[in-house]
Amino acid sequence: MVFIEHKRLYFTSGPVPEGESLIPLGKADVKRRGRDVTLIATSSMVRLTLEAADRLAAEGIEADVIDPRTLRPLDEDTILDSVRRTGRGVIVHEANRTYGVGAEFAALIMEKAFDSLDAPVLRVAGLDTPVPYGFRLEEEVIPNLDRVIEAVHQVVS
């Protein structure tokens, strides 16, 4: 079993549960409920996606935000139930767009929930280039708030 932690998550803060806290393998966490679009985000992109969902809500677009938490086993049921309900999916991840985990999520949705879709599944991912050294350059390569919101606008219009 391999556990991967994102380096930027070390510099964030939030509530810490008291006592033992176990995250079940293979069970996604629905971070936010919405009716218009399903946003699936991994690792540090979950916070970015929640911020995008807040901004979209101000426009009247309500998003489900799903954090798969584990990739294998993957909680397919939570993802598929949400996409079937909203009819739209946007996947946000930091890896390269080509051959990234988002392609697997998109394939899952297309294979098992195609008839429920009202729009194509979109991916907001890292650019297909090595991540450069330096914070400002890195920011140009990974997904940002504007790209996530633009993708949602594309699938809901």
C-alpha positions as CSV (number, residue, x, y, z in Angstrom):
1,M,0.0,0.0,0.0
2,V,1.3,3.5,-0.9
3,F,0.2,6.7,0.9
4,I,1.0,10.0,-0.8
5,E,0.8,13.3,1.0
6,H,0.8,16.6,-0.8
7,K,3.6,18.9,0.4
8,R,1.3,22.0,0.4
9,L,-1.1,20.3,2.8
10,Y,1.6,20.7,5.5
11,F,1.1,24.4,5.4
12,T,-2.7,24.4,5.9
13,S,-4.8,24.4,9.0
14,G,-8.2,23.2,9.9
15,P,-10.1,21.3,12.5
16,V,-8.4,18.3,14.1
17,P,-10.6,15.5,15.5
18,E,-10.0,14.5,19.1
19,G,-9.0,11.0,19.8
20,E,-8.6,8.3,17.2
21,S,-9.7,9.2,13.7
22,L,-9.7,6.6,11.0
23,I,-10.4,7.3,7.3
24,P,-11.9,4.2,5.7
25,L,-10.2,3.0,2.6
26,G,-12.4,3.0,-0.4
27,K,-14.9,5.5,0.9
28,A,-15.2,8.9,-0.6
29,D,-16.0,12.0,1.4
30,V,-18.8,14.3,0.0
31,K,-17.5,17.7,1.1
32,R,-20.5,19.6,-0.2
33,R,-23.9,18.8,-1.7
34,G,-25.3,20.5,-4.8
35,R,-27.7,19.8,-7.7
36,D,-26.1,21.3,-10.8
37,V,-22.6,19.7,-11.2
38,T,-20.4,17.1,-9.6
39,L,-16.8,18.3,-8.9
40,I,-14.4,15.4,-8.1
41,A,-11.1,16.6,-6.7
42,T,-8.0,14.9,-5.2
43,S,-5.5,16.0,-2.6
44,S,-4.7,19.7,-2.4
45,M,-7.2,20.4,-5.2
46,V,-10.1,19.6,-2.8
47,R,-9.6,23.0,-1.0
48,L,-9.4,24.8,-4.4
49,T,-12.6,23.1,-5.5
50,L,-14.5,24.0,-2.4
51,E,-13.5,27.6,-2.9
52,A,-14.7,27.4,-6.5
53,A,-18.0,25.8,-5.2
54,D,-18.5,28.8,-2.9
55,R,-18.0,31.3,-5.7
56,L,-20.3,29.3,-8.0
57,A,-23.0,29.2,-5.3
58,A,-23.0,33.0,-5.3
59,E,-23.9,32.7,-9.0
60,G,-26.7,30.2,-8.3
61,I,-24.7,27.1,-9.4
62,E,-24.7,24.4,-6.7
63,A,-21.9,21.8,-6.8
64,D,-21.4,18.5,-5.2
65,V,-17.8,18.3,-4.2
66,I,-16.4,14.8,-3.8
67,D,-13.0,13.9,-2.4
68,P,-12.3,10.2,-3.4
69,R,-9.6,10.1,-0.6
70,T,-8.3,6.7,-2.0
71,L,-7.8,5.8,-5.6
72,R,-7.6,2.1,-5.1
73,P,-10.0,1.0,-3.8
74,L,-12.1,3.7,-5.4
75,D,-15.6,4.6,-4.2
76,E,-17.2,4.3,-7.6
77,D,-20.7,4.3,-6.2
78,T,-20.4,7.8,-4.5
79,I,-19.0,9.3,-7.7
80,L,-21.5,7.7,-10.0
81,D,-24.5,8.4,-7.8
82,S,-23.6,12.1,-7.8
83,V,-22.9,12.4,-11.5
84,R,-26.2,10.6,-12.2
85,R,-28.0,13.1,-10.0
86,T,-26.4,16.2,-11.3
87,G,-25.9,15.1,-15.0
88,R,-22.5,16.8,-15.1
89,G,-18.9,16.1,-14.0
90,V,-15.8,18.1,-13.7
91,I,-12.6,16.5,-12.4
92,V,-9.9,18.6,-10.8
93,H,-6.5,17.1,-10.2
94,E,-2.9,18.4,-10.2
95,A,-1.2,15.7,-12.2
96,N,-0.7,16.1,-16.0
97,R,-4.0,16.1,-17.9
98,T,-2.7,13.4,-20.3
99,Y,-2.6,10.0,-18.6
100,G,-3.6,11.5,-15.3
101,V,-6.0,10.1,-12.7
102,G,-8.7,12.3,-14.1
103,A,-8.8,10.3,-17.3
104,E,-9.6,7.2,-15.2
105,F,-12.4,9.1,-13.4
106,A,-13.8,10.3,-16.8
107,A,-13.6,6.8,-18.2
108,L,-15.5,5.4,-15.2
109,I,-18.2,8.0,-15.7
110,M,-18.5,7.5,-19.4
111,E,-18.7,3.7,-19.1
112,K,-21.2,3.6,-16.2
113,A,-23.2,6.8,-16.2
114,F,-23.1,8.0,-19.9
115,D,-26.9,8.0,-20.2
116,S,-27.2,10.4,-17.3
117,L,-24.9,13.0,-18.7
118,D,-26.2,16.4,-19.9
119,A,-22.7,17.6,-20.9
120,P,-19.3,16.1,-21.6
121,V,-17.1,15.3,-18.6
122,L,-14.3,17.9,-18.3
123,R,-10.9,17.7,-16.7
124,V,-9.1,20.6,-15.0
125,A,-5.6,19.3,-14.5
126,G,-1.9,20.2,-14.6
127,L,-0.5,21.2,-17.9
128,D,1.3,18.5,-19.9
129,T,4.8,19.8,-18.9
130,P,7.2,19.1,-16.0
131,V,6.4,21.2,-13.0
132,P,8.9,24.0,-12.9
133,Y,11.0,25.0,-9.9
134,G,9.7,28.1,-8.1
135,F,6.3,28.9,-6.6
136,R,5.1,31.4,-9.2
137,L,6.0,29.2,-12.1
138,E,4.4,26.2,-10.4
139,E,1.2,28.2,-10.0
140,E,1.0,28.6,-13.8
141,V,1.1,24.8,-14.3
142,I,-1.3,23.5,-11.8
143,P,-5.1,24.1,-11.8
144,N,-6.4,27.4,-10.4
145,L,-9.7,28.9,-9.3
146,D,-10.4,30.6,-12.7
147,R,-9.9,27.4,-14.6
148,V,-12.2,25.4,-12.4
149,I,-14.9,28.0,-12.6
150,E,-14.6,28.2,-16.3
151,A,-14.9,24.5,-16.7
152,V,-18.1,24.5,-14.6
153,H,-19.6,27.3,-16.7
154,Q,-18.8,25.3,-19.8
155,V,-20.7,22.2,-18.6
156,V,-23.7,24.0,-17.1
157,S,-24.4,26.4,-20.0
